Amino acid sequence: MTIPHAAPPHLRFGAGLTEAEVRRLQTILREQCGAELPLPEAWSRAIELLSLVETLLEARGIAAPRESLSTEFALPRY
C-alpha cells in the first residue's frame, strides 16, 4: 500500500490524515501487535498518536506550539 505524500485537501480528514494512512496504521497494529481495530477506532488512535508526536516535538522545541490540538477530531473512547 502506498500513501500519497501530498494528498489533496478533499482526501484529508481528522487531523489532516488520509484514509490510506489510517488503514496503514491498522495494518501495522494487526501485524506487529495482533490488534484488530475497526476503522473508526483506528482513526481515533491515529489522531491520538499524531497528537502525542506533536506534543513531543513541541516540548523539544522542534515544532512551534499549535493554537488548536489535533485531538479535537478524535472520537470518544469508551
mmCIF file of the N, C-alpha and C atoms, coordinates in Angstrom:
data_MODEL
# 
_entry.id   MODEL 
# 
loop_
_atom_site.group_PDB 
_atom_site.id 
_atom_site.type_symbol 
_atom_site.label_atom_id 
_atom_site.label_alt_id 
_atom_site.label_comp_id 
_atom_site.label_asym_id 
_atom_site.label_entity_id 
_atom_site.label_seq_id 
_atom_site.pdbx_PDB_ins_code 
_atom_site.Cartn_x 
_atom_site.Cartn_y 
_atom_site.Cartn_z 
_atom_site.occupancy 
_atom_site.B_iso_or_equiv 
_atom_site.pdbx_formal_charge 
_atom_site.auth_seq_id 
_atom_site.auth_comp_id 
_atom_site.auth_asym_id 
_atom_site.auth_atom_id 
_atom_site.pdbx_PDB_model_num 
ATOM 1   N N  . MET A 1 1  ? 0.851   -1.176 0.000  1.00 0.00 ? 1  MET A N  1 
ATOM 2   C CA . MET A 1 1  ? 0.000   0.000  0.000  1.00 0.00 ? 1  MET A CA 1 
ATOM 3   C C  . MET A 1 1  ? 0.893   1.234  0.000  1.00 0.00 ? 1  MET A C  1 
ATOM 4   N N  . THR A 1 2  ? 0.639   2.137  -0.899 1.00 0.00 ? 2  THR A N  1 
ATOM 5   C CA . THR A 1 2  ? 1.394   3.379  -0.918 1.00 0.00 ? 2  THR A CA 1 
ATOM 6   C C  . THR A 1 2  ? 0.531   4.502  -0.381 1.00 0.00 ? 2  THR A C  1 
ATOM 7   N N  . ILE A 1 3  ? 1.140   5.384  0.360  1.00 0.00 ? 3  ILE A N  1 
ATOM 8   C CA . ILE A 1 3  ? 0.434   6.520  0.947  1.00 0.00 ? 3  ILE A CA 1 
ATOM 9   C C  . ILE A 1 3  ? 0.891   7.772  0.230  1.00 0.00 ? 3  ILE A C  1 
ATOM 10  N N  . PRO A 1 4  ? -0.048  8.537  -0.326 1.00 0.00 ? 4  PRO A N  1 
ATOM 11  C CA . PRO A 1 4  ? 0.372   9.761  -1.015 1.00 0.00 ? 4  PRO A CA 1 
ATOM 12  C C  . PRO A 1 4  ? 0.997   10.742 -0.037 1.00 0.00 ? 4  PRO A C  1 
ATOM 13  N N  . HIS A 1 5  ? 2.089   11.355 -0.448 1.00 0.00 ? 5  HIS A N  1 
ATOM 14  C CA . HIS A 1 5  ? 2.775   12.298 0.432  1.00 0.00 ? 5  HIS A CA 1 
ATOM 15  C C  . HIS A 1 5  ? 2.024   13.613 0.540  1.00 0.00 ? 5  HIS A C  1 
ATOM 16  N N  . ALA A 1 6  ? 1.374   14.006 -0.523 1.00 0.00 ? 6  ALA A N  1 
ATOM 17  C CA . ALA A 1 6  ? 0.655   15.274 -0.514 1.00 0.00 ? 6  ALA A CA 1 
ATOM 18  C C  . ALA A 1 6  ? -0.755  15.045 -1.050 1.00 0.00 ? 6  ALA A C  1 
ATOM 19  N N  . ALA A 1 7  ? -1.570  14.401 -0.249 1.00 0.00 ? 7  ALA A N  1 
ATOM 20  C CA . ALA A 1 7  ? -2.945  14.140 -0.666 1.00 0.00 ? 7  ALA A CA 1 
ATOM 21  C C  . ALA A 1 7  ? -3.703  15.456 -0.747 1.00 0.00 ? 7  ALA A C  1 
ATOM 22  N N  . PRO A 1 8  ? -4.595  15.586 -1.725 1.00 0.00 ? 8  PRO A N  1 
ATOM 23  C CA . PRO A 1 8  ? -5.377  16.811 -1.838 1.00 0.00 ? 8  PRO A CA 1 
ATOM 24  C C  . PRO A 1 8  ? -6.261  17.005 -0.611 1.00 0.00 ? 8  PRO A C  1 
ATOM 25  N N  . PRO A 1 9  ? -6.580  18.244 -0.290 1.00 0.00 ? 9  PRO A N  1 
ATOM 26  C CA . PRO A 1 9  ? -7.371  18.529 0.912  1.00 0.00 ? 9  PRO A CA 1 
ATOM 27  C C  . PRO A 1 9  ? -8.676  17.742 0.999  1.00 0.00 ? 9  PRO A C  1 
ATOM 28  N N  . HIS A 1 10 ? -9.317  17.469 -0.126 1.00 0.00 ? 10 HIS A N  1 
ATOM 29  C CA . HIS A 1 10 ? -10.590 16.747 -0.053 1.00 0.00 ? 10 HIS A CA 1 
ATOM 30  C C  . HIS A 1 10 ? -10.410 15.275 0.337  1.00 0.00 ? 10 HIS A C  1 
ATOM 31  N N  . LEU A 1 11 ? -9.184  14.788 0.388  1.00 0.00 ? 11 LEU A N  1 
ATOM 32  C CA . LEU A 1 11 ? -8.918  13.419 0.825  1.00 0.00 ? 11 LEU A CA 1 
ATOM 33  C C  . LEU A 1 11 ? -8.336  13.370 2.230  1.00 0.00 ? 11 LEU A C  1 
ATOM 34  N N  . ARG A 1 12 ? -8.205  14.525 2.880  1.00 0.00 ? 12 ARG A N  1 
ATOM 35  C CA . ARG A 1 12 ? -7.679  14.579 4.244  1.00 0.00 ? 12 ARG A CA 1 
ATOM 36  C C  . ARG A 1 12 ? -8.817  14.894 5.202  1.00 0.00 ? 12 ARG A C  1 
ATOM 37  N N  . PHE A 1 13 ? -8.825  14.189 6.328  1.00 0.00 ? 13 PHE A N  1 
ATOM 38  C CA . PHE A 1 13 ? -9.918  14.351 7.282  1.00 0.00 ? 13 PHE A CA 1 
ATOM 39  C C  . PHE A 1 13 ? -9.355  14.704 8.644  1.00 0.00 ? 13 PHE A C  1 
ATOM 40  N N  . GLY A 1 14 ? -9.879  14.136 9.726  1.00 0.00 ? 14 GLY A N  1 
ATOM 41  C CA . GLY A 1 14 ? -9.453  14.446 11.084 1.00 0.00 ? 14 GLY A CA 1 
ATOM 42  C C  . GLY A 1 14 ? -7.960  14.514 11.238 1.00 0.00 ? 14 GLY A C  1 
ATOM 43  N N  . ALA A 1 15 ? -7.457  15.631 11.724 1.00 0.00 ? 15 ALA A N  1 
ATOM 44  C CA . ALA A 1 15 ? -6.037  15.886 11.980 1.00 0.00 ? 15 ALA A CA 1 
ATOM 45  C C  . ALA A 1 15 ? -5.208  15.852 10.703 1.00 0.00 ? 15 ALA A C  1 
ATOM 46  N N  . GLY A 1 16 ? -5.844  16.019 9.560  1.00 0.00 ? 16 GLY A N  1 
ATOM 47  C CA . GLY A 1 16 ? -5.118  16.045 8.304  1.00 0.00 ? 16 GLY A CA 1 
ATOM 48  C C  . GLY A 1 16 ? -4.707  14.680 7.786  1.00 0.00 ? 16 GLY A C  1 
ATOM 49  N N  . LEU A 1 17 ? -5.270  13.616 8.351  1.00 0.00 ? 17 LEU A N  1 
ATOM 50  C CA . LEU A 1 17 ? -4.925  12.260 7.937  1.00 0.00 ? 17 LEU A CA 1 
ATOM 51  C C  . LEU A 1 17 ? -5.779  11.805 6.761  1.00 0.00 ? 17 LEU A C  1 
ATOM 52  N N  . THR A 1 18 ? -5.214  10.911 5.968  1.00 0.00 ? 18 THR A N  1 
ATOM 53  C CA . THR A 1 18 ? -5.983  10.301 4.885  1.00 0.00 ? 18 THR A CA 1 
ATOM 54  C C  . THR A 1 18 ? -6.442  8.918  5.332  1.00 0.00 ? 18 THR A C  1 
ATOM 55  N N  . GLU A 1 19 ? -7.435  8.392  4.663  1.00 0.00 ? 19 GLU A N  1 
ATOM 56  C CA . GLU A 1 19 ? -7.893  7.044  4.978  1.00 0.00 ? 19 GLU A CA 1 
ATOM 57  C C  . GLU A 1 19 ? -6.775  6.029  4.740  1.00 0.00 ? 19 GLU A C  1 
ATOM 58  N N  . ALA A 1 20 ? -5.977  6.238  3.700  1.00 0.00 ? 20 ALA A N  1 
ATOM 59  C CA . ALA A 1 20 ? -4.860  5.327  3.412  1.00 0.00 ? 20 ALA A CA 1 
ATOM 60  C C  . ALA A 1 20 ? -3.865  5.298  4.571  1.00 0.00 ? 20 ALA A C  1 
ATOM 61  N N  . GLU A 1 21 ? -3.585  6.444  5.170  1.00 0.00 ? 21 GLU A N  1 
ATOM 62  C CA . GLU A 1 21 ? -2.657  6.492  6.306  1.00 0.00 ? 21 GLU A CA 1 
ATOM 63  C C  . GLU A 1 21 ? -3.223  5.749  7.510  1.00 0.00 ? 21 GLU A C  1 
ATOM 64  N N  . VAL A 1 22 ? -4.512  5.922  7.743  1.00 0.00 ? 22 VAL A N  1 
ATOM 65  C CA . VAL A 1 22 ? -5.145  5.245  8.880  1.00 0.00 ? 22 VAL A CA 1 
ATOM 66  C C  . VAL A 1 22 ? -5.219  3.740  8.625  1.00 0.00 ? 22 VAL A C  1 
ATOM 67  N N  . ARG A 1 23 ? -5.503  3.357  7.406  1.00 0.00 ? 23 ARG A N  1 
ATOM 68  C CA . ARG A 1 23 ? -5.523  1.924  7.087  1.00 0.00 ? 23 ARG A CA 1 
ATOM 69  C C  . ARG A 1 23 ? -4.118  1.318  7.219  1.00 0.00 ? 23 ARG A C  1 
ATOM 70  N N  . ARG A 1 24 ? -3.091  2.087  6.928  1.00 0.00 ? 24 ARG A N  1 
ATOM 71  C CA . ARG A 1 24 ? -1.711  1.619  7.128  1.00 0.00 ? 24 ARG A CA 1 
ATOM 72  C C  . ARG A 1 24 ? -1.446  1.400  8.615  1.00 0.00 ? 24 ARG A C  1 
ATOM 73  N N  . LEU A 1 25 ? -1.931  2.305  9.462  1.00 0.00 ? 25 LEU A N  1 
ATOM 74  C CA . LEU A 1 25 ? -1.799  2.112  10.909 1.00 0.00 ? 25 LEU A CA 1 
ATOM 75  C C  . LEU A 1 25 ? -2.526  0.841  11.334 1.00 0.00 ? 25 LEU A C  1 
ATOM 76  N N  . GLN A 1 26 ? -3.724  0.594  10.790 1.00 0.00 ? 26 GLN A N  1 
ATOM 77  C CA . GLN A 1 26 ? -4.447  -0.642 11.083 1.00 0.00 ? 26 GLN A CA 1 
ATOM 78  C C  . GLN A 1 26 ? -3.586  -1.862 10.746 1.00 0.00 ? 26 GLN A C  1 
ATOM 79  N N  . THR A 1 27 ? -2.948  -1.824 9.596  1.00 0.00 ? 27 THR A N  1 
ATOM 80  C CA . THR A 1 27 ? -2.101  -2.936 9.154  1.00 0.00 ? 27 THR A CA 1 
ATOM 81  C C  . THR A 1 27 ? -0.928  -3.137 10.100 1.00 0.00 ? 27 THR A C  1 
ATOM 82  N N  . ILE A 1 28 ? -0.283  -2.053 10.486 1.00 0.00 ? 28 ILE A N  1 
ATOM 83  C CA . ILE A 1 28 ? 0.859   -2.135 11.411 1.00 0.00 ? 28 ILE A CA 1 
ATOM 84  C C  . ILE A 1 28 ? 0.417   -2.712 12.749 1.00 0.00 ? 28 ILE A C  1 
ATOM 85  N N  . LEU A 1 29 ? -0.693  -2.229 13.273 1.00 0.00 ? 29 LEU A N  1 
ATOM 86  C CA . LEU A 1 29 ? -1.179  -2.728 14.560 1.00 0.00 ? 29 LEU A CA 1 
ATOM 87  C C  . LEU A 1 29 ? -1.548  -4.213 14.485 1.00 0.00 ? 29 LEU A C  1 
ATOM 88  N N  . ARG A 1 30 ? -2.147  -4.617 13.371 1.00 0.00 ? 30 ARG A N  1 
ATOM 89  C CA . ARG A 1 30 ? -2.514  -6.026 13.204 1.00 0.00 ? 30 ARG A CA 1 
ATOM 90  C C  . ARG A 1 30 ? -1.271  -6.901 13.089 1.00 0.00 ? 30 ARG A C  1 
ATOM 91  N N  . GLU A 1 31 ? -0.311  -6.487 12.246 1.00 0.00 ? 31 GLU A N  1 
ATOM 92  C CA . GLU A 1 31 ? 0.881   -7.300 12.012 1.00 0.00 ? 31 GLU A CA 1 
ATOM 93  C C  . GLU A 1 31 ? 1.844   -7.306 13.194 1.00 0.00 ? 31 GLU A C  1 
ATOM 94  N N  . GLN A 1 32 ? 2.024   -6.172 13.860 1.00 0.00 ? 32 GLN A N  1 
ATOM 95  C CA . GLN A 1 32 ? 3.020   -6.061 14.920 1.00 0.00 ? 32 GLN A CA 1 
ATOM 96  C C  . GLN A 1 32 ? 2.472   -6.362 16.314 1.00 0.00 ? 32 GLN A C  1 
ATOM 97  N N  . CYS A 1 33 ? 1.174   -6.092 16.510 1.00 0.00 ? 33 CYS A N  1 
ATOM 98  C CA . CYS A 1 33 ? 0.601   -6.228 17.857 1.00 0.00 ? 33 CYS A CA 1 
ATOM 99  C C  . CYS A 1 33 ? -0.529  -7.248 17.934 1.00 0.00 ? 33 CYS A C  1 
ATOM 100 N N  . GLY A 1 34 ? -0.994  -7.717 16.784 1.00 0.00 ? 34 GLY A N  1 
ATOM 101 C CA . GLY A 1 34 ? -2.117  -8.647 16.788 1.00 0.00 ? 34 GLY A CA 1 
ATOM 102 C C  . GLY A 1 34 ? -3.437  -7.976 17.131 1.00 0.00 ? 34 GLY A C  1 
ATOM 103 N N  . ALA A 1 35 ? -3.489  -6.659 17.030 1.00 0.00 ? 35 ALA A N  1 
ATOM 104 C CA . ALA A 1 35 ? -4.698  -5.900 17.385 1.00 0.00 ? 35 ALA A CA 1 
ATOM 105 C C  . ALA A 1 35 ? -5.517  -5.613 16.136 1.00 0.00 ? 35 ALA A C  1 
ATOM 106 N N  . GLU A 1 36 ? -6.765  -6.019 16.142 1.00 0.00 ? 36 GLU A N  1 
ATOM 107 C CA . GLU A 1 36 ? -7.700  -5.739 15.046 1.00 0.00 ? 36 GLU A CA 1 
ATOM 108 C C  . GLU A 1 36 ? -8.591  -4.582 15.475 1.00 0.00 ? 36 GLU A C  1 
ATOM 109 N N  . LEU A 1 37 ? -8.404  -3.419 14.857 1.00 0.00 ? 37 LEU A N  1 
ATOM 110 C CA . LEU A 1 37 ? -9.223  -2.254 15.193 1.00 0.00 ? 37 LEU A CA 1 
ATOM 111 C C  . LEU A 1 37 ? -10.155 -1.916 14.043 1.00 0.00 ? 37 LEU A C  1 
ATOM 112 N N  . PRO A 1 38 ? -11.436 -1.629 14.343 1.00 0.00 ? 38 PRO A N  1 
ATOM 113 C CA . PRO A 1 38 ? -12.314 -1.136 13.286 1.00 0.00 ? 38 PRO A CA 1 
ATOM 114 C C  . PRO A 1 38 ? -11.840 0.249  12.844 1.00 0.00 ? 38 PRO A C  1 
ATOM 115 N N  . LEU A 1 39 ? -12.215 0.638  11.634 1.00 0.00 ? 39 LEU A N  1 
ATOM 116 C CA . LEU A 1 39 ? -11.734 1.899  11.079 1.00 0.00 ? 39 LEU A CA 1 
ATOM 117 C C  . LEU A 1 39 ? -11.993 3.102  11.994 1.00 0.00 ? 39 LEU A C  1 
ATOM 118 N N  . PRO A 1 40 ? -13.198 3.266  12.587 1.00 0.00 ? 40 PRO A N  1 
ATOM 119 C CA . PRO A 1 40 ? -13.398 4.437  13.464 1.00 0.00 ? 40 PRO A CA 1 
ATOM 120 C C  . PRO A 1 40 ? -12.429 4.472  14.651 1.00 0.00 ? 40 PRO A C  1 
ATOM 121 N N  . GLU A 1 41 ? -12.161 3.317  15.252 1.00 0.00 ? 41 GLU A N  1 
ATOM 122 C CA . GLU A 1 41 ? -11.211 3.262  16.366 1.00 0.00 ? 41 GLU A CA 1 
ATOM 123 C C  . GLU A 1 41 ? -9.797  3.544  15.874 1.00 0.00 ? 41 GLU A C  1 
ATOM 124 N N  . ALA A 1 42 ? -9.461  3.048  14.690 1.00 0.00 ? 42 ALA A N  1 
ATOM 125 C CA . ALA A 1 42 ? -8.137  3.310  14.127 1.00 0.00 ? 42 ALA A CA 1 
ATOM 126 C C  . ALA A 1 42 ? -7.952  4.802  13.871 1.00 0.00 ? 42 ALA A C  1 
ATOM 127 N N  . TRP A 1 43 ? -9.008  5.494  13.394 1.00 0.00 ? 43 TRP A N  1 
ATOM 128 C CA . TRP A 1 43 ? -8.932  6.942  13.199 1.00 0.00 ? 43 TRP A CA 1 
ATOM 129 C C  . TRP A 1 43 ? -8.609  7.627  14.521 1.00 0.00 ? 43 TRP A C  1 
ATOM 130 N N  . SER A 1 44 ? -9.341  7.244  15.565 1.00 0.00 ? 44 SER A N  1 
ATOM 131 C CA . SER A 1 44 ? -9.130  7.865  16.874 1.00 0.00 ? 44 SER A CA 1 
ATOM 132 C C  . SER A 1 44 ? -7.709  7.628  17.378 1.00 0.00 ? 44 SER A C  1 
ATOM 133 N N  . ARG A 1 45 ? -7.227  6.393  17.247 1.00 0.00 ? 45 ARG A N  1 
ATOM 134 C CA . ARG A 1 45 ? -5.865  6.067  17.692 1.00 0.00 ? 45 ARG A CA 1 
ATOM 135 C C  . ARG A 1 45 ? -4.824  6.811  16.865 1.00 0.00 ? 45 ARG A C  1 
ATOM 136 N N  . ALA A 1 46 ? -5.044  6.938  15.567 1.00 0.00 ? 46 ALA A N  1 
ATOM 137 C CA . ALA A 1 46 ? -4.104  7.656  14.704 1.00 0.00 ? 46 ALA A CA 1 
ATOM 138 C C  . ALA A 1 46 ? -4.020  9.128  15.106 1.00 0.00 ? 46 ALA A C  1 
ATOM 139 N N  . ILE A 1 47 ? -5.166  9.717  15.403 1.00 0.00 ? 47 ILE A N  1 
ATOM 140 C CA . ILE A 1 47 ? -5.195  11.117 15.822 1.00 0.00 ? 47 ILE A CA 1 
ATOM 141 C C  . ILE A 1 47 ? -4.485  11.285 17.162 1.00 0.00 ? 47 ILE A C  1 
ATOM 142 N N  . GLU A 1 48 ? -4.720  10.349 18.090 1.00 0.00 ? 48 GLU A N  1 
ATOM 143 C CA . GLU A 1 48 ? -4.036  10.412 19.386 1.00 0.00 ? 48 GLU A CA 1 
ATOM 144 C C  . GLU A 1 48 ? -2.524  10.282 19.208 1.00 0.00 ? 48 GLU A C  1 
ATOM 145 N N  . LEU A 1 49 ? -2.099  9.370  18.339 1.00 0.00 ? 49 LEU A N  1 
ATOM 146 C CA . LEU A 1 49 ? -0.668  9.176  18.087 1.00 0.00 ? 49 LEU A CA 1 
ATOM 147 C C  . LEU A 1 49 ? -0.052  10.426 17.476 1.00 0.00 ? 49 LEU A C  1 
ATOM 148 N N  . LEU A 1 50 ? -0.737  11.019 16.517 1.00 0.00 ? 50 LEU A N  1 
ATOM 149 C CA . LEU A 1 50 ? -0.254  12.255 15.901 1.00 0.00 ? 50 LEU A CA 1 
ATOM 150 C C  . LEU A 1 50 ? -0.153  13.373 16.939 1.00 0.00 ? 50 LEU A C  1 
ATOM 151 N N  . SER A 1 51 ? -1.142  13.473 17.800 1.00 0.00 ? 51 SER A N  1 
ATOM 152 C CA . SER A 1 51 ? -1.128  14.489 18.849 1.00 0.00 ? 51 SER A CA 1 
ATOM 153 C C  . SER A 1 51 ? 0.056   14.279 19.802 1.00 0.00 ? 51 SER A C  1 
ATOM 154 N N  . LEU A 1 52 ? 0.333   13.031 20.145 1.00 0.00 ? 52 LEU A N  1 
ATOM 155 C CA . LEU A 1 52 ? 1.467   12.723 21.018 1.00 0.00 ? 52 LEU A CA 1 
ATOM 156 C C  . LEU A 1 52 ? 2.786   13.140 20.369 1.00 0.00 ? 52 LEU A C  1 
ATOM 157 N N  . VAL A 1 53 ? 2.950   12.815 19.099 1.00 0.00 ? 53 VAL A N  1 
ATOM 158 C CA . VAL A 1 53 ? 4.175   13.193 18.385 1.00 0.00 ? 53 VAL A CA 1 
ATOM 159 C C  . VAL A 1 53 ? 4.312   14.712 18.337 1.00 0.00 ? 53 VAL A C  1 
ATOM 160 N N  . GLU A 1 54 ? 3.202   15.420 18.048 1.00 0.00 ? 54 GLU A N  1 
ATOM 161 C CA . GLU A 1 54 ? 3.235   16.885 18.026 1.00 0.00 ? 54 GLU A CA 1 
ATOM 162 C C  . GLU A 1 54 ? 3.659   17.433 19.384 1.00 0.00 ? 54 GLU A C  1 
ATOM 163 N N  . THR A 1 55 ? 3.113   16.878 20.450 1.00 0.00 ? 55 THR A N  1 
ATOM 164 C CA . THR A 1 55 ? 3.437   17.321 21.805 1.00 0.00 ? 55 THR A CA 1 
ATOM 165 C C  . THR A 1 55 ? 4.919   17.111 22.107 1.00 0.00 ? 55 THR A C  1 
ATOM 166 N N  . LEU A 1 56 ? 5.443   15.952 21.738 1.00 0.00 ? 56 LEU A N  1 
ATOM 167 C CA . LEU A 1 56 ? 6.857   15.664 21.976 1.00 0.00 ? 56 LEU A CA 1 
ATOM 168 C C  . LEU A 1 56 ? 7.759   16.594 21.166 1.00 0.00 ? 56 LEU A C  1 
ATOM 169 N N  . LEU A 1 57 ? 7.397   16.867 19.930 1.00 0.00 ? 57 LEU A N  1 
ATOM 170 C CA . LEU A 1 57 ? 8.192   17.777 19.105 1.00 0.00 ? 57 LEU A CA 1 
ATOM 171 C C  . LEU A 1 57 ? 8.145   19.201 19.651 1.00 0.00 ? 57 LEU A C  1 
ATOM 172 N N  . GLU A 1 58 ? 6.971   19.625 20.124 1.00 0.00 ? 58 GLU A N  1 
ATOM 173 C CA . GLU A 1 58 ? 6.848   20.959 20.721 1.00 0.00 ? 58 GLU A CA 1 
ATOM 174 C C  . GLU A 1 58 ? 7.689   21.063 21.989 1.00 0.00 ? 58 GLU A C  1 
ATOM 175 N N  . ALA A 1 59 ? 7.690   20.007 22.800 1.00 0.00 ? 59 ALA A N  1 
ATOM 176 C CA . ALA A 1 59 ? 8.447   20.014 24.049 1.00 0.00 ? 59 ALA A CA 1 
ATOM 177 C C  . ALA A 1 59 ? 9.943   20.134 23.799 1.00 0.00 ? 59 ALA A C  1 
ATOM 178 N N  . ARG A 1 60 ? 10.406  19.608 22.691 1.00 0.00 ? 60 ARG A N  1 
ATOM 179 C CA . ARG A 1 60 ? 11.829  19.691 22.339 1.00 0.00 ? 60 ARG A CA 1 
ATOM 180 C C  . ARG A 1 60 ? 12.159  20.944 21.548 1.00 0.00 ? 60 ARG A C  1 
ATOM 181 N N  . GLY A 1 61 ? 11.151  21.759 21.267 1.00 0.00 ? 61 GLY A N  1 
ATOM 182 C CA . GLY A 1 61 ? 11.371  22.984 20.518 1.00 0.00 ? 61 GLY A CA 1 
ATOM 183 C C  . GLY A 1 61 ? 11.539  22.772 19.025 1.00 0.00 ? 61 GLY A C  1 
ATOM 184 N N  . ILE A 1 62 ? 11.209  21.578 18.557 1.00 0.00 ? 62 ILE A N  1 
ATOM 185 C CA . ILE A 1 62 ? 11.358  21.265 17.136 1.00 0.00 ? 62 ILE A CA 1 
ATOM 186 C C  . ILE A 1 62 ? 10.174  21.813 16.347 1.00 0.00 ? 62 ILE A C  1 
ATOM 187 N N  . ALA A 1 63 ? 9.010   21.801 16.946 1.00 0.00 ? 63 ALA A N  1 
ATOM 188 C CA . ALA A 1 63 ? 7.800   22.308 16.291 1.00 0.00 ? 63 ALA A CA 1 
ATOM 189 C C  . ALA A 1 63 ? 7.220   23.429 17.146 1.00 0.00 ? 63 ALA A C  1 
ATOM 190 N N  . ALA A 1 64 ? 6.679   24.418 16.483 1.00 0.00 ? 64 ALA A N  1 
ATOM 191 C CA . ALA A 1 64 ? 6.040   25.531 17.197 1.00 0.00 ? 64 ALA A CA 1 
ATOM 192 C C  . ALA A 1 64 ? 4.711   25.058 17.771 1.00 0.00 ? 64 ALA A C  1 
ATOM 193 N N  . PRO A 1 65 ? 4.344   25.528 18.964 1.00 0.00 ? 65 PRO A N  1 
ATOM 194 C CA . PRO A 1 65 ? 3.050   25.155 19.543 1.00 0.00 ? 65 PRO A CA 1 
ATOM 195 C C  . PRO A 1 65 ? 1.908   25.546 18.614 1.00 0.00 ? 65 PRO A C  1 
ATOM 196 N N  . ARG A 1 66 ? 0.915   24.682 18.536 1.00 0.00 ? 66 ARG A N  1 
ATOM 197 C CA . ARG A 1 66 ? -0.239  24.939 17.688 1.00 0.00 ? 66 ARG A CA 1 
ATOM 198 C C  . ARG A 1 66 ? -1.350  25.564 18.514 1.00 0.00 ? 66 ARG A C  1 
ATOM 199 N N  . GLU A 1 67 ? -2.159  26.375 17.846 1.00 0.00 ? 67 GLU A N  1 
ATOM 200 C CA . GLU A 1 67 ? -3.283  27.003 18.538 1.00 0.00 ? 67 GLU A CA 1 
ATOM 201 C C  . GLU A 1 67 ? -4.378  26.001 18.834 1.00 0.00 ? 67 GLU A C  1 
ATOM 202 N N  . SER A 1 68 ? -4.620  25.068 17.905 1.00 0.00 ? 68 SER A N  1 
ATOM 203 C CA . SER A 1 68 ? -5.648  24.052 18.135 1.00 0.00 ? 68 SER A CA 1 
ATOM 204 C C  . SER A 1 68 ? -4.989  22.682 18.102 1.00 0.00 ? 68 SER A C  1 
ATOM 205 N N  . LEU A 1 69 ? -5.482  21.799 18.944 1.00 0.00 ? 69 LEU A N  1 
ATOM 206 C CA . LEU A 1 69 ? -4.921  20.469 19.034 1.00 0.00 ? 69 LEU A CA 1 
ATOM 207 C C  . LEU A 1 69 ? -5.578  19.527 18.037 1.00 0.00 ? 69 LEU A C  1 
ATOM 208 N N  . SER A 1 70 ? -4.814  18.591 17.531 1.00 0.00 ? 70 SER A N  1 
ATOM 209 C CA . SER A 1 70 ? -5.348  17.602 16.608 1.00 0.00 ? 70 SER A CA 1 
ATOM 210 C C  . SER A 1 70 ? -6.411  16.734 17.262 1.00 0.00 ? 70 SER A C  1 
ATOM 211 N N  . THR A 1 71 ? -6.348  16.582 18.575 1.00 0.00 ? 71 THR A N  1 
ATOM 212 C CA . THR A 1 71 ? -7.280  15.698 19.261 1.00 0.00 ? 71 THR A CA 1 
ATOM 213 C C  . THR A 1 71 ? -8.708  16.214 19.231 1.00 0.00 ? 71 THR A C  1 
ATOM 214 N N  . GLU A 1 72 ? -8.926  17.424 18.789 1.00 0.00 ? 72 GLU A N  1 
ATOM 215 C CA . GLU A 1 72 ? -10.295 17.924 18.733 1.00 0.00 ? 72 GLU A CA 1 
ATOM 216 C C  . GLU A 1 72 ? -11.127 17.094 17.769 1.00 0.00 ? 72 GLU A C  1 
ATOM 217 N N  . PHE A 1 73 ? -10.475 16.335 16.885 1.00 0.00 ? 73 PHE A N  1 
ATOM 218 C CA . PHE A 1 73 ? -11.188 15.479 15.932 1.00 0.00 ? 73 PHE A CA 1 
ATOM 219 C C  . PHE A 1 73 ? -11.313 14.049 16.419 1.00 0.00 ? 73 PHE A C  1 
ATOM 220 N N  . ALA A 1 74 ? -10.682 13.722 17.524 1.00 0.00 ? 74 ALA A N  1 
ATOM 221 C CA . ALA A 1 74 ? -10.671 12.348 17.993 1.00 0.00 ? 74 ALA A CA 1 
ATOM 222 C C  . ALA A 1 74 ? -12.065 11.902 18.417 1.00 0.00 ? 74 ALA A C  1 
ATOM 223 N N  . LEU A 1 75 ? -12.340 10.621 18.175 1.00 0.00 ? 75 LEU A N  1 
ATOM 224 C CA . LEU A 1 75 ? -13.606 10.050 18.607 1.00 0.00 ? 75 LEU A CA 1 
ATOM 225 C C  . LEU A 1 75 ? -13.531 9.760  20.097 1.00 0.00 ? 75 LEU A C  1 
ATOM 226 N N  . PRO A 1 76 ? -14.651 9.825  20.803 1.00 0.00 ? 76 PRO A N  1 
ATOM 227 C CA . PRO A 1 76 ? -14.615 9.490  22.226 1.00 0.00 ? 76 PRO A CA 1 
ATOM 228 C C  . PRO A 1 76 ? -14.263 8.017  22.409 1.00 0.00 ? 76 PRO A C  1 
ATOM 229 N N  . ARG A 1 77 ? -13.492 7.723  23.430 1.00 0.00 ? 77 ARG A N  1 
ATOM 230 C CA . ARG A 1 77 ? -13.112 6.341  23.729 1.00 0.00 ? 77 ARG A CA 1 
ATOM 231 C C  . ARG A 1 77 ? -13.971 5.837  24.869 1.00 0.00 ? 77 ARG A C  1 
ATOM 232 N N  . TYR A 1 78 ? -14.449 4.618  24.712 1.00 0.00 ? 78 TYR A N  1 
ATOM 233 C CA . TYR A 1 78 ? -15.319 4.014  25.737 1.00 0.00 ? 78 TYR A CA 1 
ATOM 234 C C  . TYR A 1 78 ? -14.603 2.949  26.496 1.00 0.00 ? 78 TYR A C  1 
# 
